[in-house]
Amino acid sequence: MTSRRRWVLGVVVPFVFAALACGGDDARPTIPIVTLTSVPTTPPTVESFPTTPPSATSGAIATLPAAVSSPASGATLVPVTRPPTQAPAATATPAPLEPVVFDPPELVQGGHSVVYFNEPATNATVSFGGRQYPMLKDGERWWAIIGVGAFSSPGLAPVTIAYKASAQAATESIARSIAIVDRDFPVEYITLDPNTASLLAPDIVNNEIARRAAVFSGYTAQRLWNGAFIKPAAGAVSGIYGEGRSYNNGPVTDYHKGTDFVGGIGDDVYAAAAGKVVLVAELQVRGNSVVLDHGAGVMTAYHHLSEFLVSEGQTVTPGQLIAKIGSTGLVTGPHLHWEVIVRGIEVDGRLWLAGTEVGP
């Protein structure tokens, strides 16, 4: 309130001094009398708010925090409850990737596994079972598919990856092991007439093995398929991979390297996945045959056919009609003999028909 009084006097007093400075009594102007009114120093009354919460029947909020009266001002204060301070959630640190990962982590006899290499490199190659598996790039990692036959020995098998960290770097290597797990396979006893049995002559068998090996040695450095493989024929499975074979009550010296599908002569045969035709030929033991290259070292073969509907060098799509079922070669009746080959090793095709894509 003192500041307000100073503001009033600051107007009146200068006016009085100006009048006195004008001269004698005759020239003196009439000075108005100004009455100064004292401004009260008592602060205005602050209206107090009720301390009792409104009734639930009044339509207002039924419950309020208890009011606290401030003795200094007489006003009523409502306490504010602060929410508890929460510490920020801890961010989990991802575990470092293993340099080498197998998927699945073990190999069953006749099975396959994808080998992933998670180190920086300009190129990488897997050595396994005496074979080389060039690895393909997938983002920051490398991968290749390895496989084993039905007669592979159970136990730990060494896997070595040779790679270069840079184009100028020396070749380095990293070694791991993968378990090969035993499986039980049945034995099939087959009776052959003399003409059909003659197809098992060593020279015939070995010549066909060599011709197939030449085809399987090819390698396409990219994956041509996407998604899971599909059935190559509509019929049911009549012969499984890995069955021991005894011909005319002889010893079991080999096993069935494919999957047989029931079918009549002329029934449709389909490409199990996208790929390129690398063989259309008549073989003595497997009869009329088609081989498809799906890239990344994976091929499929279709045997005992009666008709070819594709030619070598042609690209095919999944489910494309490529041939007709027949009974050519060493057979006891019409059916489709279908194989999956990984870098020259015949593996169990049924594992590729499980509805799961193989590879990254």
C-alpha positions in Angstrom: 0.0 0.0 0.0 3.0 2.4 0.6 3.8 2.3 -3.1 0.3 3.5 -4.0 0.6 6.6 -1.6 3.9 7.6 -3.2 2.3 7.6 -6.6 -0.4 10.1 -5.4 2.0 12.5 -3.7 4.2 12.4 -6.8 1.4 14.2 -8.7 0.4 16.9 -6.1 3.8 18.1 -4.7 5.4 19.1 -8.1 2.2 21.1 -8.8 2.6 23.1 -5.6 6.2 24.0 -6.1 5.4 25.2 -9.7 2.8 27.5 -8.4 5.1 29.1 -5.8 7.7 29.8 -8.4 5.4 32.1 -10.4 6.0 35.3 -8.3 4.0 37.4 -5.7 0.7 37.0 -4.1 -1.2 38.7 -7.0 0.1 36.3 -9.5 -0.2 33.3 -7.3 -2.9 31.0 -8.7 -5.5 29.4 -6.6 -4.2 26.0 -5.6 -6.8 23.4 -5.4 -7.0 21.6 -2.1 -6.4 17.9 -2.6 -7.5 15.6 0.0 -5.4 12.5 0.3 -7.3 9.4 1.2 -5.4 6.8 3.1 -5.5 3.4 1.5 -6.1 0.6 4.0 -3.2 -1.6 4.7 -5.3 -4.6 5.7 -5.3 -7.2 2.9 -8.6 -8.1 1.4 -10.4 -11.0 2.8 -9.8 -14.2 1.0 -12.9 -16.3 0.7 -12.4 -19.7 2.2 -13.4 -22.8 0.3 -15.3 -25.5 2.1 -13.2 -28.3 3.6 -16.0 -30.9 3.4 -16.2 -32.8 0.1 -19.6 -32.6 -1.6 -22.1 -35.3 -1.0 -22.3 -38.2 -3.4 -26.0 -37.3 -3.9 -25.2 -33.8 -5.1 -24.1 -34.9 -8.6 -20.5 -33.7 -8.1 -17.5 -36.0 -7.6 -18.2 -38.0 -4.4 -14.7 -38.3 -3.1 -12.0 -35.6 -2.9 -8.6 -35.7 -1.1 -8.8 -34.3 2.4 -8.2 -30.5 2.5 -5.4 -29.0 4.4 -5.9 -25.5 5.9 -2.9 -23.1 5.4 -2.5 -21.1 8.7 -0.6 -18.3 6.8 -3.3 -17.4 4.4 -6.4 -19.0 5.7 -6.9 -20.6 2.3 -7.6 -24.3 1.9 -5.1 -26.4 0.0 -5.7 -29.8 -1.6 -2.7 -32.1 -1.5 -1.5 -33.5 -4.9 -0.2 -37.1 -4.8 2.7 -37.6 -7.3 2.8 -40.9 -9.1 5.7 -43.1 -8.0 8.8 -42.7 -10.1 9.5 -45.7 -12.2 13.0 -46.7 -13.3 13.3 -47.0 -17.0 13.1 -50.6 -18.3 16.4 -52.2 -18.8 17.3 -52.9 -22.4 18.4 -56.4 -23.0 21.7 -56.8 -24.8 21.3 -59.4 -27.6 23.6 -62.4 -27.3 26.3 -62.5 -29.9 25.8 -64.8 -32.7 27.8 -68.0 -32.8 30.3 -68.0 -35.7 28.8 -71.3 -37.0 25.2 -72.5 -36.7 23.6 -75.7 -37.9 19.8 -75.8 -38.7 18.8 -78.4 -37.7 21.6 -78.8 -35.1 22.1 -82.5 -36.0 21.9 -84.7 -39.1 19.8 -87.8 -39.2 20.9 -90.5 -41.6 19.6 -89.4 -45.0 19.1 -85.9 -43.6 20.3 -82.4 -44.4 21.3 -79.3 -42.4 21.8 -75.6 -43.3 25.2 -74.4 -42.2 25.3 -70.6 -41.4 28.5 -68.7 -41.1 28.2 -65.4 -39.2 31.6 -63.8 -39.7 32.6 -61.0 -42.1 34.0 -62.6 -45.3 34.4 -62.1 -49.0 33.8 -65.8 -49.7 33.4 -69.0 -47.8 33.4 -72.7 -48.5 32.3 -75.7 -46.3 34.2 -78.9 -46.3 32.2 -81.9 -45.1 32.4 -85.6 -45.8 35.1 -85.1 -48.4 33.0 -82.7 -50.5 33.1 -78.9 -51.0 30.0 -76.8 -50.5 30.4 -73.2 -51.7 28.5 -70.9 -49.4 26.1 -68.2 -50.6 25.7 -64.7 -49.1 22.5 -63.8 -47.2 22.7 -60.3 -45.7 25.6 -60.4 -43.3 25.9 -64.2 -43.2 26.9 -67.1 -45.4 25.0 -70.4 -45.8 25.2 -73.8 -47.5 23.2 -77.0 -47.3 25.0 -80.3 -46.4 23.6 -83.8 -46.5 24.4 -87.4 -45.7 23.2 -90.7 -47.0 21.3 -93.5 -45.3 24.5 -95.5 -44.7 26.5 -92.7 -43.2 28.3 -93.6 -39.9 26.6 -92.2 -36.7 28.7 -90.0 -34.5 30.3 -86.6 -34.6 31.5 -85.5 -38.1 33.9 -82.6 -38.7 32.8 -79.5 -40.5 35.4 -76.9 -41.7 34.7 -73.5 -43.2 37.5 -71.8 -45.2 37.0 -68.1 -45.8 38.7 -64.8 -46.5 38.0 -61.8 -44.3 38.9 -59.5 -47.2 40.0 -59.9 -50.8 43.7 -59.3 -49.8 43.6 -61.4 -46.6 45.0 -64.9 -46.3 42.6 -67.8 -46.2 41.4 -68.6 -42.6 39.4 -71.6 -41.4 37.1 -72.5 -38.5 36.2 -76.0 -37.5 33.1 -77.4 -35.8 31.4 -80.8 -35.5 27.9 -82.0 -36.2 26.3 -85.1 -34.9 25.0 -87.8 -37.3 22.1 -89.7 -35.7 21.2 -93.3 -36.5 17.9 -94.3 -38.0 16.2 -97.6 -38.5 15.4 -98.5 -42.1 13.5 -101.6 -43.2 14.7 -104.1 -45.8 12.8 -104.8 -49.0 13.2 -108.2 -50.6 12.7 -108.0 -54.4 12.4 -110.8 -56.9 13.6 -110.0 -60.4 13.4 -112.0 -63.6 16.7 -112.7 -65.4 16.3 -110.0 -68.0 15.6 -107.3 -65.4 18.3 -108.6 -63.0 20.9 -108.2 -65.8 20.5 -104.5 -65.3 22.4 -104.8 -62.0 25.6 -105.8 -63.8 28.5 -103.8 -62.3 29.5 -102.1 -65.6 25.9 -100.9 -66.2 25.5 -99.7 -62.7 28.9 -98.0 -62.6 28.4 -96.3 -65.9 25.1 -94.8 -64.8 26.6 -93.7 -61.5 29.3 -91.9 -63.4 26.9 -90.2 -65.7 24.7 -89.0 -62.8 27.8 -87.8 -60.9 28.8 -85.6 -63.9 25.4 -83.9 -63.7 25.4 -83.6 -60.0 28.9 -82.0 -60.0 27.4 -78.8 -61.5 26.8 -76.0 -59.1 24.6 -72.9 -59.5 25.7 -70.2 -57.2 22.2 -69.0 -56.3 19.0 -70.4 -54.9 16.3 -70.8 -57.6 13.5 -72.0 -55.3 11.3 -70.3 -52.8 9.1 -71.9 -50.2 8.7 -75.6 -49.4 9.0 -78.3 -52.1 5.7 -79.9 -53.3 4.8 -83.5 -54.1 5.9 -84.5 -57.6 3.0 -86.8 -58.2 -0.6 -87.2 -56.9 -0.3 -90.8 -55.8 0.5 -92.2 -52.3 4.1 -93.1 -51.3 4.8 -96.8 -52.1 8.5 -97.0 -51.3 10.5 -95.0 -48.8 14.1 -93.6 -48.9 16.7 -95.7 -47.1 15.1 -99.1 -47.5 17.7 -101.8 -47.7 17.5 -103.7 -51.0 17.8 -107.5 -51.3 17.5 -108.8 -54.9 16.6 -112.4 -55.3 17.4 -113.2 -51.7 20.9 -111.8 -52.0 22.7 -109.7 -49.3 21.7 -106.1 -48.7 24.5 -104.1 -50.3 22.7 -100.9 -51.2 19.6 -98.9 -50.3 16.7 -97.2 -52.0 17.9 -93.7 -52.7 14.5 -92.1 -53.5 10.8 -92.0 -52.7 8.4 -93.9 -54.9 4.9 -92.6 -55.7 2.1 -94.8 -56.9 0.8 -94.1 -60.4 -0.3 -95.5 -63.7 1.4 -95.1 -67.0 0.7 -91.6 -68.3 -0.1 -90.0 -64.9 1.3 -86.5 -64.4 4.7 -85.7 -62.9 5.3 -82.2 -61.6 8.4 -80.1 -60.8 8.8 -80.1 -57.0 10.3 -76.5 -57.1 11.5 -73.9 -59.5 14.7 -74.7 -61.3 16.4 -75.5 -64.6 16.4 -78.8 -66.6 19.9 -80.2 -66.7 19.2 -83.7 -67.9 16.6 -85.4 -70.1 17.9 -88.9 -71.0 17.2 -92.6 -71.0 19.2 -94.4 -68.4 19.4 -98.2 -68.1 18.7 -98.7 -64.4 16.5 -95.7 -63.7 14.9 -95.6 -67.1 13.7 -92.3 -68.7 14.9 -89.6 -66.4 14.7 -85.8 -65.9 17.0 -83.9 -63.5 16.2 -80.4 -62.3 18.8 -78.0 -60.8 17.3 -75.8 -58.1 20.6 -74.0 -57.3 22.8 -73.9 -54.2 23.8 -77.5 -54.9 20.3 -78.9 -54.7 18.8 -81.0 -57.5 15.8 -83.3 -57.9 15.5 -86.4 -60.2 12.4 -88.0 -61.8 12.8 -91.6 -63.0 11.1 -94.5 -64.8 9.1 -92.0 -67.0 7.1 -92.8 -70.1 7.1 -89.3 -71.6 9.2 -86.2 -71.5 7.5 -82.8 -71.5 10.6 -80.6 -71.0 14.0 -80.2 -72.6 17.5 -79.5 -71.3 18.2 -75.9 -70.6 14.5 -75.0 -69.9 13.4 -73.3 -66.7 10.5 -74.6 -64.8 8.1 -73.3 -62.1 6.9 -75.2 -59.0 4.1 -77.6 -60.0 4.8 -77.4 -63.7 4.0 -80.5 -65.6 7.3 -82.0 -66.8 6.7 -85.7 -67.6 4.5 -88.7 -67.4 4.8 -91.7 -65.1 6.1 -94.9 -66.7 7.7 -98.3 -66.1 11.1 -97.9 -67.9 14.4 -99.2 -66.5 14.7 -101.6 -63.5 11.1 -101.7 -62.2 8.5 -104.3 -61.3 5.6 -102.0 -62.2 4.7 -98.4 -63.2 5.6 -95.7 -60.6 7.6 -92.5 -60.1 11.0 -92.8 -58.4 11.8 -89.3 -57.1 15.1 -88.2 -55.6 16.5 -85.1 -53.8 20.3 -84.7 -54.3 22.5 -82.3 -52.3 26.0 -81.9 -53.8 25.8 -85.4 -55.3 24.4 -87.1 -52.1 20.9 -88.6 -52.4 19.0 -87.5 -49.2 15.5 -88.3 -47.9 13.1 -86.4 -50.1 10.3 -86.8 -47.6 12.1 -84.4 -45.3 11.8 -81.8 -48.1 8.1 -82.3 -48.3 7.4 -81.5 -44.7 5.9 -78.1 -45.6 9.0 -76.1 -44.4 11.3 -74.1 -46.6 14.9 -75.2 -46.5 17.4 -72.4 -46.4 17.4 -68.8 -45.2 
